[in-house]
Structure formats: C-alpha cells, structure tokens
C-alpha cells in the first residue's frame, strides 16, 4: 500500500518494486538531487538502496567501473 503526503518518502528498494516505509509523494535522485514523484519512479539500485531520475543517470551510476 502506498501512502501519500507532501514531502519525501522513505523506501526500501527490491528487485521488482519498492516498499514505502514513511509517507511522502517523492524521493530524491541519489546523483542529481532531483525530486522523483513516486508514480514516475522507474530506476533504482537494490544493492545501493538509492533512486535515479533517469535511465541515463542509473546507467552511469551503476557502470562496472564505478
């Protein structure tokens, strides 16, 4: 169940989705700091437990040489 309120949410990222721990309507991109509305969140790292604003940012962040 997803809760909603103004402000950042706290999530646990899994391989097929995420679980919302605290109410909020967005998370921040781990690289750019850009707010990502939960309904638009598509890219994250289960290992790093962080969200990304775009596939380009996720690809760069998760590249093997990092």
N, CA, C and O atoms as a Tripos MOL2 file, in Angstrom:
@<TRIPOS>MOLECULE
protein
  264   263    66     0     0
PROTEIN
NO_CHARGES

@<TRIPOS>ATOM
      1 N           0.8470   -1.1910    0.0000 N.3       1 UNK1
      2 CA          0.0000    0.0000    0.0000 C.3       1 UNK1
      3 C           0.8840    1.2430    0.0000 C.2       1 UNK1
      4 O           1.7860    1.3640    0.8290 O.2       1 UNK1
      5 N           0.6310    2.1610   -0.9200 N.am      2 UNK2
      6 CA          1.4020    3.3900   -0.9930 C.3       2 UNK2
      7 C           0.6500    4.5090   -0.2990 C.2       2 UNK2
      8 O          -0.5280    4.7490   -0.5620 O.2       2 UNK2
      9 N           1.3530    5.1840    0.5890 N.am      3 UNK3
     10 CA          0.7850    6.3210    1.2910 C.3       3 UNK3
     11 C           1.2080    7.5810    0.5500 C.2       3 UNK3
     12 O           2.1750    7.5520   -0.2110 O.2       3 UNK3
     13 N           0.5120    8.6680    0.7540 N.am      4 UNK4
     14 CA          0.8900    9.8870    0.0610 C.3       4 UNK4
     15 C           0.7320   11.0950    0.9710 C.2       4 UNK4
     16 O          -0.2450   11.2100    1.7120 O.2       4 UNK4
     17 N           1.6880   11.9730    0.9060 N.am      5 UNK5
     18 CA          1.6300   13.2740    1.5480 C.3       5 UNK5
     19 C           2.7330   14.1090    0.9350 C.2       5 UNK5
     20 O           3.6260   13.5680    0.2820 O.2       5 UNK5
     21 N           2.6920   15.3790    1.1260 N.am      6 UNK6
     22 CA          3.7420   16.2350    0.5890 C.3       6 UNK6
     23 C           5.0340   15.9720    1.3460 C.2       6 UNK6
     24 O           5.0330   15.8690    2.5720 O.2       6 UNK6
     25 N           6.1380   15.8650    0.6090 N.am      7 UNK7
     26 CA          7.4370   15.6360    1.2220 C.3       7 UNK7
     27 C           8.0420   14.3360    0.7460 C.2       7 UNK7
     28 O           7.3860   13.5430    0.0710 O.2       7 UNK7
     29 N           9.3030   14.1180    1.1020 N.am      8 UNK8
     30 CA          9.9910   12.9040    0.6520 C.3       8 UNK8
     31 C           9.5340   11.6570    1.4090 C.2       8 UNK8
     32 O           9.2720   11.6970    2.6110 O.2       8 UNK8
     33 N           9.4470   10.5660    0.6830 N.am      9 UNK9
     34 CA          9.1100    9.2650    1.2650 C.3       9 UNK9
     35 C          10.4100    8.5240    1.5550 C.2       9 UNK9
     36 O          11.4460    8.8230    0.9600 O.2       9 UNK9
     37 N          10.3550    7.5690    2.4580 N.am     10 UNK10
     38 CA         11.4750    6.6620    2.6890 C.3      10 UNK10
     39 C          11.0600    5.3000    2.1640 C.2      10 UNK10
     40 O          10.0030    4.7830    2.5270 O.2      10 UNK10
     41 N          11.9000    4.7120    1.2990 N.am     11 UNK11
     42 CA         11.5580    3.4610    0.6340 C.3      11 UNK11
     43 C          12.6190    2.3980    0.8730 C.2      11 UNK11
     44 O          13.7730    2.7010    1.1770 O.2      11 UNK11
     45 N          12.2010    1.1450    0.7290 N.am     12 UNK12
     46 CA         13.1180    0.0180    0.6020 C.3      12 UNK12
     47 C          12.9460   -0.4790   -0.8240 C.2      12 UNK12
     48 O          11.8390   -0.8140   -1.2470 O.2      12 UNK12
     49 N          14.0580   -0.5230   -1.5660 N.am     13 UNK13
     50 CA         14.0310   -0.9100   -2.9720 C.3      13 UNK13
     51 C          14.2830   -2.3950   -3.1200 C.2      13 UNK13
     52 O          15.2720   -2.9160   -2.6040 O.2      13 UNK13
     53 N          13.4000   -3.0770   -3.8200 N.am     14 UNK14
     54 CA         13.5370   -4.5010   -4.0920 C.3      14 UNK14
     55 C          13.7240   -4.7260   -5.5830 C.2      14 UNK14
     56 O          13.6700   -3.7790   -6.3670 O.2      14 UNK14
     57 N          13.9460   -5.9850   -5.9840 N.am     15 UNK15
     58 CA         14.2020   -6.2770   -7.3900 C.3      15 UNK15
     59 C          12.9990   -6.0350   -8.3040 C.2      15 UNK15
     60 O          13.1750   -5.7970   -9.4990 O.2      15 UNK15
     61 N          11.7930   -6.0920   -7.7650 N.am     16 UNK16
     62 CA         10.5910   -5.9460   -8.5980 C.3      16 UNK16
     63 C           9.6990   -4.7930   -8.1660 C.2      16 UNK16
     64 O           8.5820   -4.6570   -8.6670 O.2      16 UNK16
     65 N          10.1650   -3.9730   -7.2600 N.am     17 UNK17
     66 CA          9.3560   -2.8680   -6.7710 C.3      17 UNK17
     67 C           9.9590   -2.2900   -5.5110 C.2      17 UNK17
     68 O          11.0890   -2.6100   -5.1420 O.2      17 UNK17
     69 N           9.2080   -1.4540   -4.8680 N.am     18 UNK18
     70 CA          9.6910   -0.8440   -3.6380 C.3      18 UNK18
     71 C           8.5920   -0.8760   -2.5840 C.2      18 UNK18
     72 O           7.4060   -0.9910   -2.8940 O.2      18 UNK18
     73 N           9.0200   -0.7710   -1.3300 N.am     19 UNK19
     74 CA          8.0890   -0.7310   -0.2010 C.3      19 UNK19
     75 C           8.2470    0.6160    0.4750 C.2      19 UNK19
     76 O           9.3650    1.0430    0.7630 O.2      19 UNK19
     77 N           7.1500    1.2770    0.7280 N.am     20 UNK20
     78 CA          7.1710    2.6030    1.3330 C.3      20 UNK20
     79 C           7.1640    2.4710    2.8460 C.2      20 UNK20
     80 O           6.2580    1.8710    3.4240 O.2      20 UNK20
     81 N           8.2000    3.0450    3.4940 N.am     21 UNK21
     82 CA          8.3170    2.9970    4.9490 C.3      21 UNK21
     83 C           7.7090    4.2200    5.6150 C.2      21 UNK21
     84 O           7.0990    4.1130    6.6790 O.2      21 UNK21
     85 N           7.8750    5.3830    4.9930 N.am     22 UNK22
     86 CA          7.2870    6.6070    5.5390 C.3      22 UNK22
     87 C           6.5200    7.3290    4.4420 C.2      22 UNK22
     88 O           6.8750    7.2580    3.2660 O.2      22 UNK22
     89 N           5.4820    8.0120    4.8380 N.am     23 UNK23
     90 CA          4.6270    8.7210    3.8930 C.3      23 UNK23
     91 C           5.4020    9.7990    3.1600 C.2      23 UNK23
     92 O           6.3070   10.4220    3.7170 O.2      23 UNK23
     93 N           5.0420   10.0100    1.9200 N.am     24 UNK24
     94 CA          5.6500   11.0410    1.0960 C.3      24 UNK24
     95 C           5.1820   10.8650   -0.3300 C.2      24 UNK24
     96 O           4.5930    9.8420   -0.6800 O.2      24 UNK24
     97 N           5.4460   11.8690   -1.1530 N.am     25 UNK25
     98 CA          4.9920   11.7870   -2.5400 C.3      25 UNK25
     99 C           6.1430   11.7250   -3.5300 C.2      25 UNK25
    100 O           5.9220   11.6760   -4.7400 O.2      25 UNK25
    101 N           7.3860   11.7280   -3.0180 N.am     26 UNK26
    102 CA          8.5420   11.6590   -3.9150 C.3      26 UNK26
    103 C           9.7680   11.1460   -3.1580 C.2      26 UNK26
    104 O           9.7670   11.0410   -1.9320 O.2      26 UNK26
    105 N          10.8140   10.8310   -3.9290 N.am     27 UNK27
    106 CA         12.1440   10.5550   -3.3930 C.3      27 UNK27
    107 C          13.1110   11.4420   -4.1620 C.2      27 UNK27
    108 O          12.7460   12.0200   -5.1860 O.2      27 UNK27
    109 N          14.3350   11.5500   -3.6770 N.am     28 UNK28
    110 CA         15.3400   12.3530   -4.3580 C.3      28 UNK28
    111 C          16.3020   11.4510   -5.1090 C.2      28 UNK28
    112 O          16.7000   10.3960   -4.6150 O.2      28 UNK28
    113 N          16.6710   11.8780   -6.3130 N.am     29 UNK29
    114 CA         17.6700   11.1580   -7.1030 C.3      29 UNK29
    115 C          18.9920   11.1860   -6.3360 C.2      29 UNK29
    116 O          19.4200   12.2460   -5.8800 O.2      29 UNK29
    117 N          19.6400   10.0280   -6.1930 N.am     30 UNK30
    118 CA         20.8900    9.9150   -5.4470 C.3      30 UNK30
    119 C          22.0360   10.6640   -6.1120 C.2      30 UNK30
    120 O          23.0180   10.9960   -5.4480 O.2      30 UNK30
    121 N          21.9320   10.9340   -7.3940 N.am     31 UNK31
    122 CA         23.0100   11.5980   -8.1310 C.3      31 UNK31
    123 C          22.7310   13.0930   -8.3060 C.2      31 UNK31
    124 O          23.5820   13.9250   -7.9880 O.2      31 UNK31
    125 N          21.5560   13.4310   -8.8050 N.am     32 UNK32
    126 CA         21.2470   14.8260   -9.1420 C.3      32 UNK32
    127 C          20.5230   15.5870   -8.0370 C.2      32 UNK32
    128 O          20.5130   16.8180   -8.0350 O.2      32 UNK32
    129 N          19.9160   14.8630   -7.0990 N.am     33 UNK33
    130 CA         19.1190   15.5100   -6.0600 C.3      33 UNK33
    131 C          17.7370   15.9170   -6.5290 C.2      33 UNK33
    132 O          16.9650   16.4970   -5.7660 O.2      33 UNK33
    133 N          17.4210   15.6190   -7.7760 N.am     34 UNK34
    134 CA         16.1230   15.9680   -8.3720 C.3      34 UNK34
    135 C          15.0070   15.1670   -7.7060 C.2      34 UNK34
    136 O          15.1570   13.9610   -7.5100 O.2      34 UNK34
    137 N          13.8770   15.8170   -7.3490 N.am     35 UNK35
    138 CA         12.7500   15.0670   -6.8010 C.3      35 UNK35
    139 C          12.1200   14.1770   -7.8730 C.2      35 UNK35
    140 O          11.9430   14.5980   -9.0160 O.2      35 UNK35
    141 N          11.7860   12.9460   -7.4930 N.am     36 UNK36
    142 CA         11.1520   11.9930   -8.4050 C.3      36 UNK36
    143 C           9.7990   11.6060   -7.7930 C.2      36 UNK36
    144 O           9.7650   10.9490   -6.7530 O.2      36 UNK36
    145 N           8.6920   12.0000   -8.4180 N.am     37 UNK37
    146 CA          7.3810   11.5780   -7.8980 C.3      37 UNK37
    147 C           7.3150   10.0400   -7.8630 C.2      37 UNK37
    148 O           7.7890    9.3810   -8.7880 O.2      37 UNK37
    149 N           6.7420    9.4840   -6.8260 N.am     38 UNK38
    150 CA          6.6950    8.0210   -6.6870 C.3      38 UNK38
    151 C           6.0300    7.3580   -7.8800 C.2      38 UNK38
    152 O           6.4320    6.2640   -8.2760 O.2      38 UNK38
    153 N           5.0150    7.9990   -8.4650 N.am     39 UNK39
    154 CA          4.3340    7.3760   -9.6040 C.3      39 UNK39
    155 C           5.2070    7.3530  -10.8630 C.2      39 UNK39
    156 O           4.8840    6.6530  -11.8240 O.2      39 UNK39
    157 N           6.3100    8.1140  -10.8670 N.am     40 UNK40
    158 CA          7.2330    8.1250  -12.0080 C.3      40 UNK40
    159 C           8.5490    7.4040  -11.7150 C.2      40 UNK40
    160 O           9.4150    7.3250  -12.5860 O.2      40 UNK40
    161 N           8.7050    6.8850  -10.5160 N.am     41 UNK41
    162 CA          9.9470    6.2060  -10.1300 C.3      41 UNK41
    163 C          10.0800    4.8850  -10.8790 C.2      41 UNK41
    164 O           9.2590    3.9830  -10.7080 O.2      41 UNK41
    165 N          11.1150    4.7720  -11.7100 N.am     42 UNK42
    166 CA         11.3440    3.5760  -12.5210 C.3      42 UNK42
    167 C          12.7350    2.9880  -12.3440 C.2      42 UNK42
    168 O          12.9490    1.8180  -12.6610 O.2      42 UNK42
    169 N          13.6900    3.7770  -11.8420 N.am     43 UNK43
    170 CA         15.0800    3.3400  -11.7970 C.3      43 UNK43
    171 C          15.6250    3.4450  -10.3750 C.2      43 UNK43
    172 O          15.5470    4.4960   -9.7400 O.2      43 UNK43
    173 N          16.1840    2.3170   -9.8820 N.am     44 UNK44
    174 CA         16.8020    2.3030   -8.5580 C.3      44 UNK44
    175 C          17.7820    1.1500   -8.4800 C.2      44 UNK44
    176 O          17.8040    0.2680   -9.3390 O.2      44 UNK44
    177 N          18.5920    1.1760   -7.4330 N.am     45 UNK45
    178 CA         19.5340    0.0930   -7.1700 C.3      45 UNK45
    179 C          19.1290   -0.6090   -5.8930 C.2      45 UNK45
    180 O          19.0090    0.0170   -4.8400 O.2      45 UNK45
    181 N          18.9170   -1.9120   -5.9890 N.am     46 UNK46
    182 CA         18.6060   -2.7100   -4.8050 C.3      46 UNK46
    183 C          19.8500   -2.7610   -3.9160 C.2      46 UNK46
    184 O          19.7510   -2.6080   -2.6980 O.2      46 UNK46
    185 N          21.0090   -2.9750   -4.5170 N.am     47 UNK47
    186 CA         22.2630   -3.0870   -3.7640 C.3      47 UNK47
    187 C          22.6090   -1.7900   -3.0350 C.2      47 UNK47
    188 O          22.9620   -1.8120   -1.8560 O.2      47 UNK47
    189 N          22.5080   -0.6690   -3.7330 N.am     48 UNK48
    190 CA         22.8670    0.6240   -3.1400 C.3      48 UNK48
    191 C          21.7080    1.2740   -2.3900 C.2      48 UNK48
    192 O          21.9160    2.2250   -1.6360 O.2      48 UNK48
    193 N          20.4880    0.7710   -2.5880 N.am     49 UNK49
    194 CA         19.2840    1.3330   -1.9760 C.3      49 UNK49
    195 C          19.1690    2.8250   -2.2660 C.2      49 UNK49
    196 O          19.0310    3.6390   -1.3530 O.2      49 UNK49
    197 N          19.2280    3.1730   -3.5660 N.am     50 UNK50
    198 CA         19.0780    4.5560   -3.9670 C.3      50 UNK50
    199 C          18.3120    4.6420   -5.2840 C.2      50 UNK50
    200 O          18.3120    3.7110   -6.0890 O.2      50 UNK50
    201 N          17.6590    5.7880   -5.4780 N.am     51 UNK51
    202 CA         16.8210    6.0260   -6.6560 C.3      51 UNK51
    203 C          17.5430    6.9170   -7.6540 C.2      51 UNK51
    204 O          18.4370    7.6830   -7.2950 O.2      51 UNK51
    205 N          17.1330    6.8010   -8.9280 N.am     52 UNK52
    206 CA         17.7270    7.5890  -10.0080 C.3      52 UNK52
    207 C          16.6250    8.2230  -10.8520 C.2      52 UNK52
    208 O          15.5770    7.6170  -11.0780 O.2      52 UNK52
    209 N          16.8690    9.4370  -11.3090 N.am     53 UNK53
    210 CA         15.8590   10.1980  -12.0430 C.3      53 UNK53
    211 C          15.6760    9.7350  -13.4820 C.2      53 UNK53
    212 O          14.6240    9.9780  -14.0730 O.2      53 UNK53
    213 N          16.6830    9.0680  -14.0610 N.am     54 UNK54
    214 CA         16.5680    8.6480  -15.4600 C.3      54 UNK54
    215 C          17.3870    7.3850  -15.6930 C.2      54 UNK54
    216 O          18.2140    7.0000  -14.8670 O.2      54 UNK54
    217 N          17.1380    6.7480  -16.8390 N.am     55 UNK55
    218 CA         17.9200    5.5560  -17.1720 C.3      55 UNK55
    219 C          19.3730    5.9290  -17.4420 C.2      55 UNK55
    220 O          20.2720    5.1380  -17.1580 O.2      55 UNK55
    221 N          19.6200    7.1160  -17.9840 N.am     56 UNK56
    222 CA         20.9970    7.5580  -18.2330 C.3      56 UNK56
    223 C          21.7690    7.7170  -16.9240 C.2      56 UNK56
    224 O          22.9160    7.2820  -16.8190 O.2      56 UNK56
    225 N          21.1430    8.3350  -15.9360 N.am     57 UNK57
    226 CA         21.7880    8.5100  -14.6350 C.3      57 UNK57
    227 C          22.0420    7.1520  -13.9960 C.2      57 UNK57
    228 O          23.1270    6.9130  -13.4670 O.2      57 UNK57
    229 N          21.0570    6.2610  -14.0380 N.am     58 UNK58
    230 CA         21.2160    4.9260  -13.4590 C.3      58 UNK58
    231 C          22.3360    4.1590  -14.1450 C.2      58 UNK58
    232 O          23.1480    3.5200  -13.4760 O.2      58 UNK58
    233 N          22.3880    4.2140  -15.4690 N.am     59 UNK59
    234 CA         23.4230    3.5090  -16.2250 C.3      59 UNK59
    235 C          24.8070    4.0150  -15.8450 C.2      59 UNK59
    236 O          25.7230    3.2210  -15.6320 O.2      59 UNK59
    237 N          24.9630    5.3330  -15.7590 N.am     60 UNK60
    238 CA         26.2540    5.9150  -15.3950 C.3      60 UNK60
    239 C          26.6480    5.5110  -13.9640 C.2      60 UNK60
    240 O          27.7850    5.1120  -13.7130 O.2      60 UNK60
    241 N          25.7020    5.6210  -13.0460 N.am     61 UNK61
    242 CA         25.9730    5.3310  -11.6290 C.3      61 UNK61
    243 C          26.3240    3.8600  -11.4200 C.2      61 UNK61
    244 O          27.1700    3.5350  -10.5870 O.2      61 UNK61
    245 N          25.6740    2.9680  -12.1750 N.am     62 UNK62
    246 CA         25.8330    1.5390  -11.9540 C.3      62 UNK62
    247 C          26.8420    0.8840  -12.9040 C.2      62 UNK62
    248 O          26.9820   -0.3390  -12.9160 O.2      62 UNK62
    249 N          27.5390    1.6950  -13.6920 N.am     63 UNK63
    250 CA         28.5490    1.1550  -14.6040 C.3      63 UNK63
    251 C          29.5970    0.3660  -13.8100 C.2      63 UNK63
    252 O          29.9640    0.7720  -12.7070 O.2      63 UNK63
    253 N          30.0790   -0.7540  -14.3540 N.am     64 UNK64
    254 CA         31.0190   -1.6100  -13.6180 C.3      64 UNK64
    255 C          32.2940   -0.9160  -13.1570 C.2      64 UNK64
    256 O          32.8880   -1.3400  -12.1660 O.2      64 UNK64
    257 N          32.7330    0.1320  -13.8410 N.am     65 UNK65
    258 CA         33.9790    0.7880  -13.4580 C.3      65 UNK65
    259 C          33.8190    1.7880  -12.3390 C.2      65 UNK65
    260 O          34.7620    2.5230  -12.0440 O.2      65 UNK65
    261 N          32.6520    1.8460  -11.6960 N.am     66 UNK66
    262 CA         32.4270    2.7990  -10.5960 C.3      66 UNK66
    263 C          32.6780    2.1740   -9.2910 C.2      66 UNK66
    264 O          32.5380    2.8270   -8.2560 O.2      66 UNK66
@<TRIPOS>BOND
     1     1     2 1
     2     2     3 1
     3     3     4 2
     4     3     5 am
     5     5     6 1
     6     6     7 1
     7     7     8 2
     8     7     9 am
     9     9    10 1
    10    10    11 1
    11    11    12 2
    12    11    13 am
    13    13    14 1
    14    14    15 1
    15    15    16 2
    16    15    17 am
    17    17    18 1
    18    18    19 1
    19    19    20 2
    20    19    21 am
    21    21    22 1
    22    22    23 1
    23    23    24 2
    24    23    25 am
    25    25    26 1
    26    26    27 1
    27    27    28 2
    28    27    29 am
    29    29    30 1
    30    30    31 1
    31    31    32 2
    32    31    33 am
    33    33    34 1
    34    34    35 1
    35    35    36 2
    36    35    37 am
    37    37    38 1
    38    38    39 1
    39    39    40 2
    40    39    41 am
    41    41    42 1
    42    42    43 1
    43    43    44 2
    44    43    45 am
    45    45    46 1
    46    46    47 1
    47    47    48 2
    48    47    49 am
    49    49    50 1
    50    50    51 1
    51    51    52 2
    52    51    53 am
    53    53    54 1
    54    54    55 1
    55    55    56 2
    56    55    57 am
    57    57    58 1
    58    58    59 1
    59    59    60 2
    60    59    61 am
    61    61    62 1
    62    62    63 1
    63    63    64 2
    64    63    65 am
    65    65    66 1
    66    66    67 1
    67    67    68 2
    68    67    69 am
    69    69    70 1
    70    70    71 1
    71    71    72 2
    72    71    73 am
    73    73    74 1
    74    74    75 1
    75    75    76 2
    76    75    77 am
    77    77    78 1
    78    78    79 1
    79    79    80 2
    80    79    81 am
    81    81    82 1
    82    82    83 1
    83    83    84 2
    84    83    85 am
    85    85    86 1
    86    86    87 1
    87    87    88 2
    88    87    89 am
    89    89    90 1
    90    90    91 1
    91    91    92 2
    92    91    93 am
    93    93    94 1
    94    94    95 1
    95    95    96 2
    96    95    97 am
    97    97    98 1
    98    98    99 1
    99    99   100 2
   100    99   101 am
   101   101   102 1
   102   102   103 1
   103   103   104 2
   104   103   105 am
   105   105   106 1
   106   106   107 1
   107   107   108 2
   108   107   109 am
   109   109   110 1
   110   110   111 1
   111   111   112 2
   112   111   113 am
   113   113   114 1
   114   114   115 1
   115   115   116 2
   116   115   117 am
   117   117   118 1
   118   118   119 1
   119   119   120 2
   120   119   121 am
   121   121   122 1
   122   122   123 1
   123   123   124 2
   124   123   125 am
   125   125   126 1
   126   126   127 1
   127   127   128 2
   128   127   129 am
   129   129   130 1
   130   130   131 1
   131   131   132 2
   132   131   133 am
   133   133   134 1
   134   134   135 1
   135   135   136 2
   136   135   137 am
   137   137   138 1
   138   138   139 1
   139   139   140 2
   140   139   141 am
   141   141   142 1
   142   142   143 1
   143   143   144 2
   144   143   145 am
   145   145   146 1
   146   146   147 1
   147   147   148 2
   148   147   149 am
   149   149   150 1
   150   150   151 1
   151   151   152 2
   152   151   153 am
   153   153   154 1
   154   154   155 1
   155   155   156 2
   156   155   157 am
   157   157   158 1
   158   158   159 1
   159   159   160 2
   160   159   161 am
   161   161   162 1
   162   162   163 1
   163   163   164 2
   164   163   165 am
   165   165   166 1
   166   166   167 1
   167   167   168 2
   168   167   169 am
   169   169   170 1
   170   170   171 1
   171   171   172 2
   172   171   173 am
   173   173   174 1
   174   174   175 1
   175   175   176 2
   176   175   177 am
   177   177   178 1
   178   178   179 1
   179   179   180 2
   180   179   181 am
   181   181   182 1
   182   182   183 1
   183   183   184 2
   184   183   185 am
   185   185   186 1
   186   186   187 1
   187   187   188 2
   188   187   189 am
   189   189   190 1
   190   190   191 1
   191   191   192 2
   192   191   193 am
   193   193   194 1
   194   194   195 1
   195   195   196 2
   196   195   197 am
   197   197   198 1
   198   198   199 1
   199   199   200 2
   200   199   201 am
   201   201   202 1
   202   202   203 1
   203   203   204 2
   204   203   205 am
   205   205   206 1
   206   206   207 1
   207   207   208 2
   208   207   209 am
   209   209   210 1
   210   210   211 1
   211   211   212 2
   212   211   213 am
   213   213   214 1
   214   214   215 1
   215   215   216 2
   216   215   217 am
   217   217   218 1
   218   218   219 1
   219   219   220 2
   220   219   221 am
   221   221   222 1
   222   222   223 1
   223   223   224 2
   224   223   225 am
   225   225   226 1
   226   226   227 1
   227   227   228 2
   228   227   229 am
   229   229   230 1
   230   230   231 1
   231   231   232 2
   232   231   233 am
   233   233   234 1
   234   234   235 1
   235   235   236 2
   236   235   237 am
   237   237   238 1
   238   238   239 1
   239   239   240 2
   240   239   241 am
   241   241   242 1
   242   242   243 1
   243   243   244 2
   244   243   245 am
   245   245   246 1
   246   246   247 1
   247   247   248 2
   248   247   249 am
   249   249   250 1
   250   250   251 1
   251   251   252 2
   252   251   253 am
   253   253   254 1
   254   254   255 1
   255   255   256 2
   256   255   257 am
   257   257   258 1
   258   258   259 1
   259   259   260 2
   260   259   261 am
   261   261   262 1
   262   262   263 1
   263   263   264 2
@<TRIPOS>SUBSTRUCTURE
     1 UNK1         2 RESIDUE 1 A UNK
     2 UNK2         6 RESIDUE 1 A UNK
     3 UNK3        10 RESIDUE 1 A UNK
     4 UNK4        14 RESIDUE 1 A UNK
     5 UNK5        18 RESIDUE 1 A UNK
     6 UNK6        22 RESIDUE 1 A UNK
     7 UNK7        26 RESIDUE 1 A UNK
     8 UNK8        30 RESIDUE 1 A UNK
     9 UNK9        34 RESIDUE 1 A UNK
    10 UNK10       38 RESIDUE 1 A UNK
    11 UNK11       42 RESIDUE 1 A UNK
    12 UNK12       46 RESIDUE 1 A UNK
    13 UNK13       50 RESIDUE 1 A UNK
    14 UNK14       54 RESIDUE 1 A UNK
    15 UNK15       58 RESIDUE 1 A UNK
    16 UNK16       62 RESIDUE 1 A UNK
    17 UNK17       66 RESIDUE 1 A UNK
    18 UNK18       70 RESIDUE 1 A UNK
    19 UNK19       74 RESIDUE 1 A UNK
    20 UNK20       78 RESIDUE 1 A UNK
    21 UNK21       82 RESIDUE 1 A UNK
    22 UNK22       86 RESIDUE 1 A UNK
    23 UNK23       90 RESIDUE 1 A UNK
    24 UNK24       94 RESIDUE 1 A UNK
    25 UNK25       98 RESIDUE 1 A UNK
    26 UNK26      102 RESIDUE 1 A UNK
    27 UNK27      106 RESIDUE 1 A UNK
    28 UNK28      110 RESIDUE 1 A UNK
    29 UNK29      114 RESIDUE 1 A UNK
    30 UNK30      118 RESIDUE 1 A UNK
    31 UNK31      122 RESIDUE 1 A UNK
    32 UNK32      126 RESIDUE 1 A UNK
    33 UNK33      130 RESIDUE 1 A UNK
    34 UNK34      134 RESIDUE 1 A UNK
    35 UNK35      138 RESIDUE 1 A UNK
    36 UNK36      142 RESIDUE 1 A UNK
    37 UNK37      146 RESIDUE 1 A UNK
    38 UNK38      150 RESIDUE 1 A UNK
    39 UNK39      154 RESIDUE 1 A UNK
    40 UNK40      158 RESIDUE 1 A UNK
    41 UNK41      162 RESIDUE 1 A UNK
    42 UNK42      166 RESIDUE 1 A UNK
    43 UNK43      170 RESIDUE 1 A UNK
    44 UNK44      174 RESIDUE 1 A UNK
    45 UNK45      178 RESIDUE 1 A UNK
    46 UNK46      182 RESIDUE 1 A UNK
    47 UNK47      186 RESIDUE 1 A UNK
    48 UNK48      190 RESIDUE 1 A UNK
    49 UNK49      194 RESIDUE 1 A UNK
    50 UNK50      198 RESIDUE 1 A UNK
    51 UNK51      202 RESIDUE 1 A UNK
    52 UNK52      206 RESIDUE 1 A UNK
    53 UNK53      210 RESIDUE 1 A UNK
    54 UNK54      214 RESIDUE 1 A UNK
    55 UNK55      218 RESIDUE 1 A UNK
    56 UNK56      222 RESIDUE 1 A UNK
    57 UNK57      226 RESIDUE 1 A UNK
    58 UNK58      230 RESIDUE 1 A UNK
    59 UNK59      234 RESIDUE 1 A UNK
    60 UNK60      238 RESIDUE 1 A UNK
    61 UNK61      242 RESIDUE 1 A UNK
    62 UNK62      246 RESIDUE 1 A UNK
    63 UNK63      250 RESIDUE 1 A UNK
    64 UNK64      254 RESIDUE 1 A UNK
    65 UNK65      258 RESIDUE 1 A UNK
    66 UNK66      262 RESIDUE 1 A UNK
